[in-house]
């Protein structure tokens, strides 16, 4: 335990991040992907119900698919950006080059920030697959 004068001088690492930023970094990309998948399914069901199979467009490149996809991708990128910022903020290395011992820090926020980065990157990869789906997959069957 640090004595009184040492506690005033010693840096406190890792720096903390607000819970709202941690939750946004953790959940933005998965929720954006989920909403994109649900809305795309709904739009496809409307397109196939309204138009007969022969009159449906050959590829799912309608503007509503692209609007939903790009909006979800923007939210996922924002979540990834926040997650990376959280991860850097909770870094355990102080700016003066000294290393902090693991038992002197609280690693919960660092763990959530690292999990947020990995989760966000995984769901951004899922968005890449959704992009190919919107660009090349037929809407109403084969």
NUZAVO-390293 format. One record per residue: residue in one letter; chain; z, x, y of N, C-alpha, C in turn. Coordinates in Angstrom, 2 decimals. Layout:
! NUZAVO-390293
<"A" "A" <Z X Y> <Z X Y> <Z X Y>> ...
//
This chain:
! NUZAVO-390293
<"X" "A" <0.00 0.84 -1.17> <0.00 0.00 0.00> <0.00 0.88 1.24>> <"X" "A" <-0.71 0.49 2.24> <-0.80 1.27 3.46> <0.41 1.02 4.35>> <"X" "A" <0.84 2.08 5.01> <1.92 1.91 5.97> <1.35 1.28 7.25>> <"X" "A" <2.23 0.95 8.17> <1.81 0.23 9.37> <0.74 0.96 10.18>> <"X" "A" <0.91 2.25 10.54> <-0.13 2.91 11.33> <-1.43 3.08 10.56>> <"X" "A" <-1.34 3.34 9.24> <-2.55 3.52 8.45> <-3.34 2.23 8.34>> <"X" "A" <-2.66 1.11 8.29> <-3.34 -0.18 8.18> <-4.14 -0.49 9.43>> <"X" "A" <-3.73 0.03 10.57> <-4.48 -0.22 11.80> <-5.73 0.65 11.88>> <"X" "A" <-5.68 1.82 11.28> <-6.78 2.77 11.38> <-7.75 2.65 10.21>> <"X" "A" <-7.24 2.36 9.03> <-8.07 2.35 7.82> <-9.09 1.22 7.88>> <"X" "A" <-10.35 1.51 7.52> <-11.35 0.45 7.50> <-11.09 -0.53 6.37>> <"X" "A" <-11.36 -1.76 6.59> <-11.20 -2.80 5.58> <-12.57 -3.13 5.02>> <"X" "A" <-12.82 -2.70 3.81> <-14.09 -2.95 3.16> <-13.84 -3.68 1.87>> <"X" "A" <-14.70 -4.48 1.40> <-15.94 -4.86 2.02> <-15.72 -5.88 3.12>> <"X" "A" <-16.64 -5.91 4.04> <-16.57 -6.92 5.09> <-16.81 -8.28 4.47>> <"X" "A" <-16.17 -9.28 5.00> <-16.30 -10.59 4.39> <-17.47 -11.36 4.97>> <"X" "A" <-17.91 -12.34 4.22> <-19.02 -13.20 4.60> <-18.50 -14.63 4.56>> <"X" "A" <-19.00 -15.47 5.43> <-18.53 -16.85 5.44> <-18.94 -17.56 4.15>> <"X" "A" <-18.12 -18.49 3.69> <-18.47 -19.22 2.47> <-19.78 -19.99 2.58>> <"X" "A" <-20.08 -20.48 3.76> <-21.34 -21.22 3.95> <-22.55 -20.32 3.69>> <"X" "A" <-22.49 -19.08 4.18> <-23.58 -18.13 3.92> <-23.68 -17.79 2.43>> <"X" "A" <-22.53 -17.63 1.77> <-22.55 -17.34 0.34> <-23.17 -18.49 -0.45>> <"X" "A" <-22.78 -19.73 -0.13> <-23.33 -20.89 -0.84> <-24.82 -21.05 -0.56>> <"X" "A" <-25.24 -20.84 0.70> <-26.66 -20.97 1.02> <-27.47 -19.92 0.27>> <"X" "A" <-27.00 -18.69 0.26> <-27.71 -17.64 -0.46> <-27.79 -17.89 -1.96>> <"X" "A" <-26.75 -18.52 -2.51> <-26.71 -18.77 -3.94> <-27.56 -19.98 -4.34>> <"X" "A" <-27.56 -21.04 -3.54> <-28.16 -22.30 -3.97> <-29.48 -22.67 -3.30>> <"X" "A" <-29.90 -21.97 -2.26> <-31.11 -22.38 -1.54> <-32.36 -22.31 -2.42>> <"X" "A" <-32.58 -21.19 -3.08> <-33.79 -21.03 -3.89> <-33.81 -21.96 -5.10>> <"X" "A" <-32.72 -22.09 -5.87> <-32.77 -23.02 -7.01> <-32.96 -24.48 -6.59>> <"X" "A" <-32.29 -24.90 -5.53> <-32.45 -26.29 -5.08> <-33.84 -26.53 -4.51>> <"X" "A" <-34.39 -25.55 -3.81> <-35.75 -25.71 -3.28> <-36.75 -25.81 -4.43>> <"X" "A" <-36.58 -25.02 -5.48> <-37.48 -25.09 -6.62> <-37.35 -26.43 -7.33>> <"X" "A" <-36.11 -26.90 -7.49> <-35.89 -28.19 -8.15> <-36.54 -29.33 -7.36>> <"X" "A" <-36.35 -29.35 -6.05> <-36.96 -30.39 -5.24> <-38.48 -30.30 -5.24>> <"X" "A" <-39.00 -29.08 -5.25> <-40.45 -28.90 -5.32> <-40.99 -29.46 -6.63>> <"X" "A" <-40.31 -29.18 -7.73> <-40.77 -29.68 -9.03> <-40.70 -31.21 -9.08>> <"X" "A" <-39.62 -31.78 -8.58> <-39.49 -33.24 -8.60> <-40.51 -33.93 -7.71>> <"X" "A" <-40.69 -33.41 -6.50> <-41.66 -34.03 -5.59> <-43.09 -33.84 -6.07>> <"X" "A" <-43.39 -32.69 -6.65> <-44.74 -32.48 -7.19> <-45.02 -33.42 -8.35>> <"X" "A" <-44.04 -33.64 -9.19> <-44.21 -34.59 -10.30> <-44.44 -36.00 -9.75>> <"X" "A" <-43.69 -36.37 -8.72> <-43.86 -37.69 -8.12> <-45.24 -37.84 -7.48>> <"X" "A" <-45.68 -36.84 -6.77> <-47.00 -36.89 -6.13> <-48.09 -36.97 -7.19>> <"X" "A" <-47.97 -36.21 -8.26> <-48.97 -36.25 -9.33> <-48.99 -37.61 -10.00>> <"X" "A" <-47.82 -38.21 -10.20> <-47.80 -39.54 -10.82> <-48.46 -40.57 -9.92>> <"X" "A" <-48.28 -40.46 -8.62> <-48.95 -41.38 -7.70> <-50.45 -41.17 -7.69>> <"X" "A" <-50.87 -39.92 -7.67> <-52.30 -39.61 -7.65> <-53.00 -40.13 -8.91>> <"X" "A" <-52.36 -39.97 -10.06> <-52.99 -40.38 -11.31> <-52.92 -41.90 -11.51>> <"X" "A" <-51.95 -42.55 -10.92> <-51.86 -44.00 -11.04> <-52.88 -44.68 -10.12>> <"X" "A" <-53.10 -44.14 -8.95> <-54.01 -44.75 -7.98> <-55.46 -44.55 -8.38>> <"X" "A" <-55.80 -43.34 -8.77> <-57.19 -43.02 -9.08> <-57.40 -42.99 -10.59>> <"X" "A" <-58.51 -43.50 -11.09> <-58.82 -43.35 -12.51> <-59.04 -41.88 -12.86>> <"X" "A" <-58.97 -41.58 -14.13> <-59.06 -40.18 -14.56> <-60.38 -39.53 -14.14>> <"X" "A" <-61.46 -40.28 -14.14> <-62.75 -39.70 -13.75> <-62.86 -39.45 -12.26>> <"X" "A" <-62.12 -40.21 -11.43> <-62.19 -40.06 -9.98> <-61.14 -39.11 -9.42>> <"X" "A" <-60.21 -38.68 -10.24> <-59.15 -37.79 -9.74> <-59.74 -36.43 -9.43>> <"X" "A" <-59.19 -35.76 -8.44> <-59.70 -34.42 -8.13> <-59.52 -33.48 -9.32>> <"X" "A" <-60.42 -32.54 -9.44> <-60.40 -31.64 -10.60> <-59.19 -30.72 -10.59>> <"X" "A" <-58.76 -30.32 -9.41> <-57.64 -29.39 -9.31> <-56.57 -29.96 -8.40>> <"X" "A" <-55.35 -29.51 -8.61> <-54.21 -30.04 -7.88> <-54.10 -29.40 -6.50>> <"X" "A" <-55.16 -29.27 -5.80> <-55.14 -28.62 -4.50> <-55.04 -29.59 -3.35>> <"X" "A" <-54.49 -30.77 -3.57> <-54.36 -31.72 -2.48> <-53.35 -31.20 -1.47>> <"X" "A" <-53.45 -31.71 -0.28> <-52.62 -31.16 0.80> <-51.14 -31.44 0.57>> <"X" "A" <-50.75 -32.56 -0.04> <-49.33 -32.85 -0.23> <-48.67 -31.87 -1.19>> <"X" "A" <-49.42 -31.45 -2.20> <-48.88 -30.43 -3.10> <-48.61 -29.14 -2.34>> <"X" "A" <-49.55 -28.76 -1.49> <-49.40 -27.53 -0.73> <-48.27 -27.64 0.30>> <"X" "A" <-48.12 -28.79 0.94> <-47.04 -28.96 1.91> <-45.68 -28.84 1.24>> <"X" "A" <-45.52 -29.52 0.12> <-44.25 -29.46 -0.61> <-43.98 -28.04 -1.10>> <"X" "A" <-44.99 -27.39 -1.64> <-44.82 -26.04 -2.16> <-44.45 -25.05 -1.05>> <"X" "A" <-45.16 -25.10 0.07> <-44.88 -24.15 1.15> <-43.53 -24.41 1.81>> <"X" "A" <-43.13 -25.67 1.92> <-41.80 -25.97 2.47> <-40.71 -25.44 1.54>> <"X" "A" <-40.86 -25.67 0.24> <-39.89 -25.15 -0.72> <-39.86 -23.63 -0.74>> <"X" "A" <-41.03 -23.03 -0.64> <-41.10 -21.56 -0.63> <-40.43 -21.00 0.62>> <"X" "A" <-40.58 -21.68 1.75> <-39.92 -21.22 2.98> <-38.40 -21.28 2.85>> <"X" "A" <-37.89 -22.35 2.27> <-36.44 -22.47 2.07> <-35.96 -21.41 1.08>> <"X" "A" <-36.72 -21.17 0.02> <-36.34 -20.15 -0.97> <-36.36 -18.75 -0.35>> <"X" "A" <-37.34 -18.47 0.48> <-37.38 -17.16 1.15> <-36.21 -17.00 2.11>> <"X" "A" <-35.86 -18.08 2.82> <-34.70 -18.01 3.72> <-33.42 -17.77 2.93>> <"X" "A" <-33.28 -18.44 1.80> <-32.11 -18.21 0.95> <-32.05 -16.80 0.41>> <"X" "A" <-33.21 -16.25 0.05> <-33.25 -14.87 -0.44> <-32.88 -13.90 0.67>> <"X" "A" <-33.37 -14.16 1.86> <-33.06 -13.31 3.01> <-31.56 -13.30 3.29>> <"X" "A" <-30.95 -14.48 3.26> <-29.51 -14.59 3.48> <-28.74 -13.91 2.35>> <"X" "A" <-29.21 -14.07 1.11> <-28.53 -13.45 -0.04> <-28.58 -11.92 0.07>> <"X" "A" <-29.70 -11.38 0.46> <-29.79 -9.92 0.63> <-28.89 -9.46 1.77>> <"X" "A" <-28.85 -10.24 2.86> <-27.95 -9.90 3.96> <-26.49 -9.94 3.54>> <"X" "A" <-26.13 -10.94 2.73> <-24.76 -11.03 2.22> <-24.43 -9.83 1.33>> <"X" "A" <-25.39 -9.45 0.52> <-25.17 -8.32 -0.39> <-24.97 -7.02 0.40>> <"X" "A" <-25.76 -6.86 1.44> <-25.61 -5.65 2.26> <-24.31 -5.68 3.06>> <"X" "A" <-23.92 -6.85 3.52> <-22.69 -6.96 4.30> <-21.47 -6.65 3.46>> <"X" "A" <-21.48 -7.08 2.23> <-20.32 -6.84 1.36> <-20.39 -5.50 0.65>> <"X" "A" <-21.23 -4.62 1.11> <-21.36 -3.31 0.48> <-20.03 -2.58 0.49>> <"X" "A" <-19.77 -1.85 -0.56> <-18.49 -1.17 -0.68> <-18.49 0.23 -0.10>> <"X" "A" <-19.57 0.65 0.54> <-19.58 1.98 1.12> <-19.48 1.88 2.63>> <"X" "A" <-18.43 2.43 3.23> <-18.30 2.38 4.68> <-19.30 3.27 5.36>> <"X" "A" <-19.49 3.06 6.65> <-20.53 3.80 7.38> <-20.18 5.27 7.59>> <"X" "A" <-18.91 5.66 7.47> <-18.56 7.07 7.68> <-18.73 7.91 6.43>> <"X" "A" <-19.23 7.34 5.33> <-19.53 8.08 4.13> <-18.40 8.14 3.12>> <"X" "A" <-17.21 7.67 3.47> <-16.10 7.69 2.53> <-16.26 6.54 1.53>> <"X" "A" <-15.89 6.79 0.30> <-15.95 5.77 -0.74> <-14.62 5.05 -0.82>> <"X" "A" <-14.67 3.76 -0.97> <-13.46 2.96 -1.13> <-13.19 2.80 -2.62>> <"X" "A" <-11.97 2.95 -3.02> <-11.61 2.80 -4.43> <-11.72 1.34 -4.83>> <"X" "A" <-12.16 1.04 -6.05> <-12.37 -0.35 -6.46> <-11.12 -1.20 -6.38>> <"X" "A" <-9.94 -0.62 -6.59> <-8.72 -1.43 -6.56> <-8.26 -1.72 -5.13>> <"X" "A" <-8.94 -1.13 -4.13> <-8.59 -1.39 -2.74> <-9.47 -2.47 -2.12>> <"X" "A" <-10.31 -3.09 -2.88> <-11.20 -4.08 -2.30> <-11.22 -5.34 -3.16>> <"X" "A" <-11.67 -6.40 -2.55> <-11.81 -7.67 -3.25> <-13.30 -7.84 -3.54>> <"X" "A" <-13.68 -7.85 -4.81> <-15.08 -7.86 -5.17> <-15.69 -9.21 -5.44>> <"X" "A" <-14.97 -10.30 -5.17> <-15.50 -11.62 -5.47> <-16.74 -11.94 -4.65>> <"X" "A" <-16.68 -11.67 -3.36> <-17.84 -11.96 -2.52> <-19.01 -11.04 -2.87>> <"X" "A" <-18.72 -9.81 -3.21> <-19.78 -8.88 -3.60> <-20.47 -9.37 -4.88>> <"X" "A" <-19.70 -9.88 -5.83> <-20.28 -10.39 -7.06> <-21.16 -11.61 -6.78>> <"X" "A" <-20.67 -12.54 -5.97> <-21.46 -13.74 -5.64> <-22.72 -13.34 -4.88>> <"X" "A" <-22.62 -12.36 -3.99> <-23.79 -11.92 -3.23> <-24.82 -11.27 -4.16>> <"X" "A" <-24.37 -10.46 -5.11> <-25.31 -9.84 -6.05> <-25.94 -10.90 -6.96>> <"X" "A" <-25.15 -11.86 -7.42> <-25.71 -12.94 -8.24> <-26.69 -13.78 -7.44>> <"X" "A" <-26.44 -13.94 -6.16> <-27.36 -14.69 -5.30> <-28.71 -14.00 -5.17>> <"X" "A" <-28.67 -12.69 -5.03> <-29.93 -11.94 -4.92> <-30.73 -12.07 -6.21>> <"X" "A" <-30.09 -11.90 -7.35> <-30.79 -11.99 -8.63> <-31.33 -13.41 -8.87>> <"X" "A" <-30.53 -14.41 -8.55> <-30.96 -15.79 -8.73> <-32.13 -16.12 -7.81>> <"X" "A" <-32.05 -15.70 -6.57> <-33.12 -15.99 -5.62> <-34.42 -15.32 -6.01>> <"X" "A" <-34.35 -14.09 -6.49> <-35.57 -13.39 -6.91> <-36.17 -14.08 -8.14>> <"X" "A" <-35.33 -14.53 -9.04> <-35.83 -15.27 -10.21> <-36.54 -16.56 -9.81>> <"X" "A" <-35.98 -17.30 -8.88> <-36.62 -18.54 -8.47> <-37.83 -18.30 -7.58>> <"X" "A" <-37.87 -17.19 -6.86> <-39.11 -16.85 -6.15> <-40.23 -16.56 -7.14>> <"X" "A" <-39.89 -15.95 -8.26> <-40.88 -15.75 -9.32> <-41.37 -17.09 -9.86>> <"X" "A" <-40.46 -18.04 -10.00> <-40.86 -19.38 -10.43> <-41.79 -20.03 -9.41>> <"X" "A" <-41.56 -19.76 -8.13> <-42.46 -20.30 -7.11> <-43.86 -19.70 -7.21>> <"X" "A" <-43.95 -18.46 -7.64> <-45.29 -17.86 -7.85> <-46.03 -18.61 -8.94>> <"X" "A" <-45.33 -18.95 -10.02> <-45.97 -19.73 -11.08> <-46.33 -21.13 -10.59>> <"X" "A" <-45.49 -21.72 -9.75> <-45.81 -23.04 -9.18> <-47.05 -22.94 -8.28>> <"X" "A" <-47.20 -21.82 -7.60> <-48.36 -21.63 -6.74> <-49.64 -21.64 -7.57>> <"X" "A" <-49.63 -20.95 -8.70> <-50.79 -20.97 -9.58> <-51.02 -22.36 -10.17>> <"X" "A" <-49.94 -23.06 -10.43> <-50.05 -24.42 -10.94> <-50.73 -25.33 -9.92>> <"X" "A" <-50.33 -25.25 -8.68> <-50.92 -26.08 -7.63> <-52.36 -25.68 -7.39>> <"X" "A" <-52.66 -24.40 -7.48> <-54.01 -23.95 -7.16> <-55.02 -24.23 -8.28>> <"X" "A" <-54.60 -24.16 -9.54> <-55.59 -24.17 -10.61> <-55.42 -25.27 -11.66>> <"X" "A" <-54.27 -25.89 -11.77> <-54.05 -26.86 -12.84> <-54.61 -28.23 -12.45>> <"X" "A" <-55.25 -28.92 -13.38> <-55.71 -30.27 -13.08> <-54.54 -31.24 -12.95>> <"X" "A" <-54.75 -32.25 -12.12> <-53.67 -33.20 -11.86> <-53.49 -34.16 -13.02>> <"X" "A" <-54.54 -34.86 -13.38> <-54.43 -35.99 -14.31> <-54.97 -35.66 -15.69>> <"X" "A" <-54.42 -34.72 -16.35> <-54.85 -34.40 -17.71> <-56.01 -33.44 -17.72>> <"X" "A" <-56.49 -33.20 -18.93> <-57.55 -32.19 -19.11> <-58.88 -32.81 -19.38>> 
//
